Amino acid sequence: MAAQALWQPKEEGLREICGVLEQHISPTSDKSRIWQQLQHYSQFPDFNNYLAFIFAHAEGTSVEIRQAAGLLLKNNLKSAYKSVDPAYQLYIKSELLPCLGAADKHIRTTVGTIISVVVQQGTILGWPELLQALMQCFDSDDFNHMEGAMDTLSKICEDIPQELDSEVPGLVERPINVFLPKLFQFLQSPHASLRKLSLRSINQFIMLMPSVLYLSMDQFIQGLFVLAHDPIAEVRKLVCSAFVQLSEAYPSFLEPHLRNIIEFMLHANKDKDDEVALEACEFWSTYCEAHLNPELLKEFLPHLIPILLLNMVYAEDDESLIDAEDDESIPDRDQDLKPHFHSSRFHGSEGMKDDDDDSLNIWNLRKCSAAGLDVLSNVYGDEILPTLMPLVQAKLSTSDDGTWKEREAAVLALGAIAEGCIRGLYPHLAEIVEFLIPLLDDKFPLLRSITCWTLSRFSRFIVEGTGHQKGYEQFNKVLMGLLSRILDTNKRVQEAACSAFATLEEEATEELAPHLEIILQHLLCAFGRYQRRNLRILYDAIGTLADAVGEELNQPRYLQILMPPLIAKWQQLSNSDKDLFPLLECFTSIAQALGTGFSQFAEPVFQRCLNIIQSQQLAKIDSRSAGVQYDKEFIVCTLDMLSGLVEGLGGRIESLFSPSNLRDLLLQSCIDDAPDVRQSAFALLGDLARVCPGYLRPKISEFLSIAAKQLGTPELKESISVANNACWAIGELAVKVQQDVSPIVMTVILCLVPILQHAEDVNRSLVENSAITLGRVAMVCPEIVSPHVEHFMKPWCTALSRIRDDIEKEDAFRGLCAIVRANPSGASNSLVYMCKAIASWHVIRSEILQNEVCQVLHGYKQMLGDGAWEQCLSALEPPIKEKLSKYQI
């Protein structure tokens, strides 16, 4: 039975498996029982052979059963192809190839899926007969063979295009070099499916750009123009997709044809098929981002802008129209809740948060058109207003119920251009805002919600106006208008109002202080009414408020409104409830804002955080004992909450932490295999080092050693953010524990120097933290660092010169002065760079450091003598010399 030629199915086995497959596809069958039977069969080494035989030969059975056998075979091979007996692999392959030209389209489609999986698992190299079979099918006159082969090739192109653009031993050319001429030929086929499949296949190679496609680009572009008005919508969509990808990756190819392409895309943007129009609409943003000829596109703006505005009107089948009727009393379904993405705490000037994750929102023509208008407004600015504004005004001037979608699109357009056209809109903004405020009370929920968003886009202007009476009155109207909408009965409006209010809070900051009581009353009233999804957004608004007003919040009358409902919710949620994540983030902001005022709430919050970390660390090893499923997000959010506590309570935190086992839990988190857990752990380590280093001292050598390991090359490549926080934590520990860092100083230097030497290729924040930590380590252990100064002085001084004035920069310069005193000749070759770094200070607030820097400069002047010193100064730009003149050198 081991040899391919000898393998034959047993009649009884065939009958039995076909019977199970028949039940498998029956809608009324017992799925769990059938699944167990299939699992049982899969233990037999030749089960996949049976599936291949049924798929390829069982003409007497229904196509549905054969297809079910094929799909099951595909899944089995995907998970365990490499463990299948090589002789059986050959048997399965030999059964698949004749199915390429099967009479039934379902069989042809399924065989393509199976073959693509086999190629993914075993590579092209492992199946040379496949390429030959595909070419034979292409060269035949039989449509079924051509389509079956083309469908298979398109799936391979989609899943693993790089396989076809690689050298295959035994073949003279790469597979794509052989296939591409055939694909070009099929672009002109009278059969729509062949045109579609061939173009889809070629499109998969645009980003890879194999040489053969690069050299055939003129032929490809001409082929696209031929297909531009194809009767099949899917083909037109693929033409648009090709032009979008080319404009993104290889815009120079399009330059000779741009006028024709723009005209085609304008036409496609009005296509009656929404998917074609959506793909065409993507072109305008990529055109601008590729810096293609702006003057040429400007000619077409009077045609393009009306199309974009037309497509911004809600389509009849837009799911938002259905959701818009969501009443606040209807509980959220689980599928309504987006997964929560918490950004781990990051120390530095350049956080690594992504913009709001819209990947879960359905992208459609309306949103794409608004995004396109936004991009155009940022490129052309006020030049789009003469075309756009009359159209917007015409839509806004309507008032009947039948035209509310037109008005909504006009309000969306105003929000889309808020940034790019601000200069042209500025003289009219007060009037625009005044016009928008009443729309917050419109009878149509989606008009109320878009008005919230558009007002938030003008937040900066609205806040800037508070300096004069009329502007202050308008700010109050917007503030109260958004607060009213936060208490809207419609879920969509609640969500938009909360998000808009959070944006306004970020701009208004202390301007909100006089309104705190009424803001809190509205937010906490909403807290009692919101369903789960909008509660998460409300937590964010409360957290943003705390960040915005800071200590202003620390008043008994405000805390009385704010804290009881939050604490009640905190107590109500279990340690395994994911709704804890946004609540923890909210508490983190409140703890930082209240400072020592959070003391009264700290103990239960701290104990709960410890319990969560403990149970999650146990769940990672044994979820049954822990009683919860492991989810690293719980550890990340909780560590960040503890960082917020440390930041808020400062040194007072030590009495809370001392009796606990936090130190051991933190050490465990610092070696966790999840980068975001380590990132938050090192952030907390650095925060603790600042306010209670004594608590860490019993484990200080372990913490330092683990932190230093994060700066090694493999770890650095894996996660810059972890390295950044570890680097910062080492610097904070060095300042506090002084000589205790000496065992790891050389390890740290060996890791930091390459970062500084390749600063252009590394995240800015990591470079800054590396420069500061190197300085702090040098400050406490100059005798270890100074002998190596000539290896890093230039890149170190370059990095220091780019850091803003603060206490961390002061520490770094104390380290600089310490190692220069210890080894002045080692640093002398970098004197010009050192002078530039010293000149980067606006003002050194520490008189002691000011004197140290002065002594360093005078020491070099004396050491070098007048001639060499003057030569050094002559290499400096006049503004730098001027800044150094205060040191009287």
N, C-alpha and C positions, 0 to 999 in steps of 0.2 A: 504493500500500500504506500510505501515511501516514494516510489518512482512515479514521476508524472505520467508516463505512458501507461502504467499499470492501473492508475487510479480510476475507478468506475464507481458511480453511486449505487447504493443498494436500493432496490425498489421500495422496500419497507421504510427505509430512512427518508427517502424522497417524499413518500406519501405522508409520513408523520410531520415532517417539517412544513410541507405545503399546507397541511391542516392547521398547524399553529399560526402560520402566516395569514391564512384566511381569517382566523379569529382575531389576529393582531390588527387587521384593517377594518374589522367590524366595529361600528360605533357602540354597539350594545355589549361588547365582551368585557370580561373581568380583566382589566389591564394589568393589575399587579400579579395575578396568577400566570398570565401569558409571559410577563416579563421574567418571572422566576423560571419558567420553562426554557425561555431563550437563553437565560444565564446558564442553565444546566447544559444545554446543547453546546454552548460556547466553550465548555471544558474539553470537548472532543477536538483533537488536532485538525480533523478534516471538515469541521463544520463550515468553514468559509468556502471550501470546495463545493459543498452541497449548495450553498447560496449562489455561488458563481454558476453552477450548472443550471439551477432553477431559473436564474436570471437570463441565461443565454439560450437555454434549450427547451424550456417547458412550454412549448407552444400550445399544448392542450389546456394549460391553466390560464386564468385571466391575466390581462396586462397588469392589473393592480397588484396581484400576488407577485408577479415577476419584479415589478418595480419595488415592492416592499422588500423582496430578497436583495435587490441591488442596493437599496438605501441602508439596510442592515449590514451588508457586506462593507459598504463605504465606512460606516461608523466603526466596525470592528477593525478594519485596516488602518483607520486613522489613529486608533488608540494602541494597536499592537502589531503593526505590519512587520516590524523588525524581528519579532519573535516567531513569525510564521516560518515553518519549514521551507527552505529555499526551493525544494522541489514543488511544494504546494504554491509558492509564489509564482513559479513558472506556469503551473497549471492555470491559476486564476488569470494571469496575463493573457495566456493563449485563448481563454474563453471570452475575454473582454473584447479583443481586437475585432472579431467578426461582427460584433454588435454595433460597430461604428456606422454601418449602413443599414441597420435594422429598418424594417418597413414601418414600425410604429414609432412615432415621434417621441413618446414618453420614454421608450427604451433608449433611443438615441441620446436624449437629454440626460438620462440617468447614467449611462455609460461614461459620458463626459465627466460627470462629477466624480465617479469612482476612479477613472484614469488619472484625473488631476491629483487626487489623494495619493495614489500609488507613486506618482512622480514626486510629490512633496516628500514622501517618506523614503523613497528609494533612489531619487534623482534620475535625470535623463540618462546618465551614464549607465544606470542599472537596467535600462530598457531600450536598447538601440533599435529593436524591431518597431517600436512605436512611431518613430519619426518616418521610417520607411512606409508604414501603413497609412499614416496621415497623408503623405505625398501621393501615394497611389489613389487614395480617395479623392484628393483634389484634382488629380488628372483624369478621373473617370467622368463619363458624361451623365452618371446617375445622380439625380438631385439628392436622394436620401444619403448617399455616401458623402457627397460634398458637404451637405449641411451637418451631418453627424460629426465629420472630421473638423469642420469649422467650429462647431459648438464646443467640442473637446479642446481645441487649440485656444479658443477664447477663454475657457476656464483656467487652463494652464497659465495663459498670459496674465489673467487677473490674480491668480494665487501666487505664482512664483515666476514672474517675467525674467528675473535674473538668471534662472536656469537656462533659458533659451538664448541668453546673451553671454554664454560662457564657452570656453574651449571644451570639446568633447573628444577624448582620445578615439582615434579610428575614423573621425570625420574630418574632411578637408576644411570645412567652414563651420562657423558657429550656426546653430539651428536657425536663429532669426535671419541670418543672411540668406538662407534658402527659402524661408517662409515668406519674407516680406514682399518679394515680387508677386507671389501668389495672392497675398492680401491686397495689394494694390489692384490686381486684376479683378478680384471679387468686388471691389468698390464700384465697379461698373456693371455688376451682374444684374440681370433682369429680375432676379429673385430678391425680394426685400430682406428676407432673413439672412442671406449671405452678405448683402451690403451692410446690414446692421452688425453682424458678428465680426466681419473683417475690420470695420472701423473701430468697434469696441476693442478689438485686439491691438490695433496699432496705437490707440490712445493710451494703452497701458505702458507703452514704451517712451512716451514723451518725456517724462521726468528722468527715466534712465538714460535716454538718448544714445542708443547704440550707434556705432559709426555708420552702419548701413542706412539707418534712418536719417542721420545727419546729412549724409551725402545725397539722399533722395528727397530732401525737404521741399524743393520746388515742385516735384511730382506730387508729393503729398498735399501741399497747399492747393495745387490745381485740382486735385481729386476732391478736396473739401468744397471748393467753389462749385464743382459739378453737382455735389450732393446737397448744396445749400437749400435748394427748394424741392428736396425729395418729398414725395407724397406721404411717406411714413414719418410720423412725428418722432419716433424713437431715433431715427437716423438724423433728423434735423437737430435733435437734442445733442447727439454725439458730435455733430459738426460744431455746435456752440461750445461744447466741452473741450474739444480739441483747440479751438482758438483761445479759450480762457487759459488752458494749461500752457500753450505756447507763449501767450503774453506774459505769463508768470515766470516761466523758466528760460525761454529763448526769445525775448521780444524782438531782437534784431532781425529774425527771420520774417517777422510780420511787417516790418517798416515799409518795404516797397509796395505792400498791398493794403496799407492801413485804411485808405479812403473806402475801398470796396468792402473791407471787413466791417468798418463802422456802419456803412449803409445796410449791410446784411444784418448786423446785430440789432440795429434800430427796427428793422422789419421783424426779426425773430422775437424781439422784446414785446411785440404786439401779437404774437402767435396765439391762435385760438386754443392751443394746447398749453396749459399752465406750466407743465414741466419744461417745455421748450423755452417759454418766456422767462422762467426762473433761471435756467442755465445761461441764457443770453444776458440777463440782468447782472450776473456775476462779472461780466466782462468790464463794466464801467469802473468798478473798484480796482480790478487787477490792472487795467489800462493806466489808471492814475498812479498806482503803487509801483508799476514798472517804469515810470517816468517816460512813457511814450509821448510823442509830440503833443504838448498841451494846446498849441495854437490850432492844430487840425481839429481836435475834438471840440474846441470852443465854437467853431463854425456850426457844429451840429447841436449845440446846447438848446437852441430854440425848439428843436424837434424832440430832443431827448427828455428835457425836463417835464413837458406835458405827459409824456408816456409814463415816466416814473410816478408822477402825481396820480395819474389814472390808476396805476397798478397798486397804489397805496390804499385804495378804497377796499374795504373788506369784501372778499368774495363771498358769494351766497353759501358756499359749503365750508367756510372757515370754521374750524372747531371752536374758535373763541366766541362765535355768535351763540353757540349752544352753552358754553361755559358761562357766558355773561349773565345767564339767568340764575346762577348759583346763589341761593339764599344762605345767609349766615347760619340759619338754624339747621341746615342739612350737614350732618357729619361728613368729614373727609373720608374718602376711600383710601386704602393703602397705596394704590397706584397714583393718587393725587400728590403724594408726598415725595418730593425730590430727595435723592440721597444727600446726606449732609457732608460737605467737604470742609473740614477744619484745616486752616493753614497753621502749621507748627510755628511756634515763637521763633523770631529771627532777630539777631542782634547785629545792627549795622545800618549803613546809610542807604542801602539799596535792597529793600525787601524783595522776596522772590514770589510774592503772591501773583497768581494769575488774575486777570480781570474776571468779573463775575462769570461763572460757568453757565453759558447758554446752550451747552451741548444737548441738554435735555428738553429745551424748547424746540418745537417743530419749526424748522426754517421754511419760509414760504415766500411767495412772490412779493407780498406786502412788506415783509420785514427786509427782504433783500433790496427792494426799491428804496425804502427809507434809508438803509445803510449806504446805498449808492448815492443818494442825494447828500447824505452827510459827508461822504468822501469828496464829492464834487464841490461842496461848499468850502471844504478845507483847501482845495486846490485853487478854485477860481474866486473864492470869497464873494465880495459884493457884486461881482459881474453877473452872477446868476439871478440877482434880485429883480431886475427889470422884466425878465421872463416869468419868474416864479410868483412874485407877489400879486400881480393882477389875478392870476388863477386862484391863489389862496384866498384873496379877498372876495372873489366871486363865489367860491364855495362857502365861505363863512357868512356871506350875506343872506344865504337861504335860511328859512326858519321852519318849514313844514316837516312833519314827521318822516315823510318819504325820503328826505335828503339828509338824514342825520349821518349816514356813512360818509357822505361828501364832506360834511363839516368836520367829522372825526379825522379824515385824511388830511384836511388842511391844518388842523391842530398838530397832528403828527409831523407834518412838513415843517412847521415852525420850530418844533423841538429838534428835528433833524439838522436844521441849519443854525441852531442857536450858537454853536461854537465857531463855525467857519465864517458866518456872515455877521458876526457881532458888531463889527465897525459900522456897517451899513444900517443895521437894525437899531443901533444904540440911541439915535435921536428919537426913535419911536417906541422904545422899549416900555416906558411907563404906560403908554397908551395900549400897547399889546398886552401887558400884564393886566391892566385894568379891564380889558376886553375878556381875558381868559377867566378872571375870578368868578363871574356869574356862571360860567360853564361848569364849575364844580358842582352846581346844583341842578344840572340838566337832567331831564327825565330818563335819558338813555345811559345805562351804566358804563358802556365802553367809551362814551364821550366824557363822562366824569373821570374815568381812570386815565385816559390819555391826557386830559388836562392836568392831572396831578403830575404826570411825567414831564410834560412840556414846561410847566412852572418850575419844576426842579432843575431843568436845564438852564433856567435864568436865575438860579439861586444867588450867584455871586453878585449880579446886578441888583437884585432885590435887597440883599444885605448891605451893599455899598450905599444904597439910597437912604439908609436909616440916619445919616448925618443931617438931613433936613426934614422939616415937618411933613411934607407931602410923602416923601419916601418912607418915613417912619410909619405913617398911616397905612401906606400900601403894604409894607412888611407885615404889619399887624393883621391886615385883611387876608394876606396869603397864609400867614401862620394859623389864624382861626379857621380859614377855609379848609386847609389840609387837616387840621385837628377834627373838624366836623366830618370830613370824609373818612378819617380813621374809624369813626363810629358809624360809617355807612352800613346798611343792611346787606349789601352785596359783597361777596367775597373778593371778586376781582378788583373792586374799587378799594376795599380795605387794603389789599396787597399793594396796589399802586400808591395809595396815600401814605402808607407806612414807609415804603421805599423812598418816596419823594421827600417825606419829612426827614428821614435820615440824611439825605443829601443836603437839605436846608440846614440841619443841625451842624454838619461839618463846616459849612460856610459861616454860620452865624456865631458859633462858639459862645463867648460871654454875653452877646446880645440877647441870648435866651434867658439869662439869669432873672430878669424882672418877671418873666412869664412862667417860671418853673412850676408854680403851684397848679396853674390851669393846664399846663402841658402834662404834668404827672397825673392829674385827675382824668384827663382824656385817655392817656396811655393805659392807665390801670383799669379804667372802665372797659376799654377794649379787651384787656386781659381776661375779664370775666365773660366776654362774649365770643372771642375768637375760637375757631376750630384749630386743629393741630397745625396745619400747614401755615396759616397766617400767624399763629403764635410764634413760630420760628422767626418770622420777619419782624414781629413786634419786639421780641427779645433783642434783635439787632438794633432797632430804633432806640430802645431803652439803654443798651450798651453804648451806642453812639452819643446819646444825650449825656451819659456819665463822662465819656471822653471829652465832650465839648465843654461842659461847664465845670468839670473838675471839683474842687473843694466847695464850690457854691452849693453843691448837693448835700454837703455835710451839715444839715440843720434838722433838728428834731421834727419840725412840721413836715418837711419833705420826706424824711425817712419813714415817718408814720404812714404816709400814703404809699411809698414805694415798696418797702421791704416785706410787710406781712403777706401780701398775695404771692410774692416771689418765693418766700420761705415756705408757704403752704404748698405751692407747686413742687418745690424742691423735695419736700417731705413725701409728697404724694407719688413721685416717680420712683420706680425701682432702680437698683444699681445696674440693671441690664437694659433699661429703656433708652433708646437712642434720642428721645426728646430731651435727655439730659445735656446733649452736646451744646445746642444753642443756649441753654440756660446756664451752663458752666461758662461759656464765653461772655454772657451778659454779666454774671457775677464777677468775672475777672475784671471787666471794665469798671464795675461799681467799686470793687475793692481798691483798685488803683486810684479812682476818683476820691473816695472817702478818706483814704489814708488811714490814720489811726482811728477815725470814726467807724471803721469797719470792725474794730476789736470786739464789739458786743456780739457780732455774728460769726466771728472767726472760728471759734472752737468746734462747733458742730460741722461747719463746712470743711475744716481741716480733717476731722476724723472720718467724715464721709469720703473725702478724697483718698485718704490712706486705704480705707476699706476697698474702694474701687480698684486701686492699683494692685493691691494684694490679691483680690479675687481674680483679676484679669491675668496676673502673672501665674497664678495657679491654674487658671483655665487653659492657658497655653500648653501646660503639661498634661492636665487631666480635667477636662471640662465637667465631667460627671461629679468629681469631688467638689469643684468650685461652685457647681450649681448654676453656672452661666456659660454661654458660648463665648469663646475668645474673640475680641474685636479690639485691635490696637488703637482705634480712635478714642476709646474710653481712657486709655493710658495717656495719650497725647493731650486730650482736652484737660484731664485732671492735673497733669504736670504743669500745663499753662495756667490753670487756676491757682496752683500753689505759687507759681512765679508772680501772679497778680497779688496774692496775699503778701508775699515777701516785699514786693514793690510798695504796696500800700502801708503795711505795718512797720517796715524797716526793722530795726534792732529788737523791737518788742516781740518779734516772731519767735525769738530763741526760746523763751519760756514755754511756748506752745510746742515747738519742735523737739526740745531736749529729751522728754521722756519717751519719744516715739521711735519707731524703727524706720523712719523715712530715709535715713542715711543708707541703709542696706537696700531699700527699695529703689533708691535713686541710682546706686551703684549698679544694680541689676539692669535698670533702664538704660544706663550708659553703654551697656554691652549688648543691648537688644539687637536682633537681626533686622528690625525695621528701621530704615533711615529716619523717618519722621518721629519715631519714639526717641531715638538718640538725639535728634535735633532739639526736641523740647527738653530732654534730660540735661543736655549741656547748657541750655539757656537757664534752667533752674539752678544748676551747679554754679554758674557765674553770678546769678542773683544772690544765692546764699553766701558765696565768697565775699560779696560786698558788705553784707549786713551782719552775718554771724559766722565768720570763718572758724571760730573755735569749735562749732558744732561739727564741722567737717574734718577737723584735725586728726581724729583717730584713724581715718581712712584716706588721709591726704595723698599718700604715695600712690595708692591704687587709683584714685581719681586722676591724678596727674599723668600717670602712665597710660591709662585708657584714653584720656583726652589727646595725649601726644600721638597715639597710634592713629587717630582720625586724620592726621595731617600727612600720612604716608601716601604715596602716589596712587595705589589701587583704591584706597578709601576715598581719596580726594576726587577721583574720577567718578566714583559711585555716587557721591553726594556732596556737592559744594556746600550746601546749607549746613550739613552736620559739621564739616570741617570749619566753617565760619564760626559757628557757635562754640565749638571745642577750643578753637584758637582764642576767641574772646575770653572764655572761661579760664584758660591757662593764665592769660594776662591779669585777670581779676585776682586769681589765687596768688600769683607771684607778688602782687602789691601787698597782700595781706599776710602771707605765710613766709615771705622773705626767703631765707636760706633753705627752707624745706623744698624749694623747687630745684635745688642744685643737681640732684641725680638725673633729672630729665632735660637739663638745659641744652646739652649738645644734641640730643635727639630732636628737640624743638627747633634749634637753629638749622640743623640739616634739612628739616622739612620746610621751614619758612623761607630760607634763602632762594630755592628754586621758584617759589611763588612770586617773590619780589622780582626775580630776574626775568620772569615771563609775565609781567603784570598786564601787558596788553591783551593776553589771551585768557585772563582770569577775571572772574566777577570782581567788580570794584570794591565791594564791601569786604571781601576776603583779603584783598590786597591791603586795605586800610587796617583791618584787624591784625594782619600779619605784621605790618610796620609798627603798630602800637604794642603788640605783645612782645616783639623782639626788643623794643625799647624798655618795656617793663622788666623783662628778664635781665636785660643788660644793667638796668638800674639796681637790681638786687644782687646780681652775680657778675659784676664787671670783670672780675679776675678770670672767669671762665670764658666770657664772650670776647673780650678785647683782643686776644691773640689772633682771632680769625677775621678781624674787622676789614682787612683789605679785600676780602672775598665778597662782601655784601654792601659796602658803604655807599656806592653810587646808586644802585637800585633802591636801597633803603631810604636815602635822602630824597630821591625823586618821589617815592611814595609819601614820605612825611610832608613834602611841600604841597601835597594835594589834599591834606586833611584839614578840616575846619578847626578853628581855635576852640579847645575845650580842655577839661581836666585830663582826658586820656592822652591828648597830644602833649600836655605838660609832662606827664609821666614818661612818655616816649623820649622827649628831649632831655629829661634828667638822665635817662639811660645813655643817650648820645653823649652827653657831657661826661658821664662817668667813664665810658670806654675810651673816649678821646684823651681824658686825663691819664688813663692807664696805659694807652698805646698811641701817643700822638703821631709817631712816624708812620704807623700802619694806616692811619686815616688820611695822611697828608696828600696822597694822590687824588683824593676825592674832595679836596677843599672847595673847589668851585661849586660842586653839588651841595656841600654842606652849607655854604653861604646862601645858596638859593633856598634851601630848606628853612634856614633861620629867617630869611627875608619874607617867607610865606606867612609869618605871624602878622595879624593886624595889630594885636597888642598882647604882650605877655603879662598876665595879671599878677603872677607870682613874682614878687621882688627877688626872692632867693634864686629862682630859675633865671630871671633877667640877669642877675650878677654872674651866674655860672656861665651863661652863653657869652657874656662880655669877656669873661676870663679866658674862655676857649679861643675866641677871636684874637685877643691880645697875645695869648700864648703862641699862636701860630705866626703872628706878625713878628714877634721877637725871635722865634725859632728859625724862620725863613730869611730874615733880614730884609731890608727895605726893597732891594731890587726884585727878588722873587715874589715878595708880597704884592708889589705894584703890578707885576706881571699877572698874578692871580686876579687882582681886582679888575684889570683891563679886559679880562675874559667875561666879565659880568655886564648885563644890560644896564643902562642908566637907571631905570626904576628900582632895580635891585640894589645898586650902589647907594641910591638915595635912602632906601629903607635901612641899610646897614650903617649909614652915617651917624645915627644916634648912638652907636657904640664907640664913636670917636676913634675910628681906626683909619 
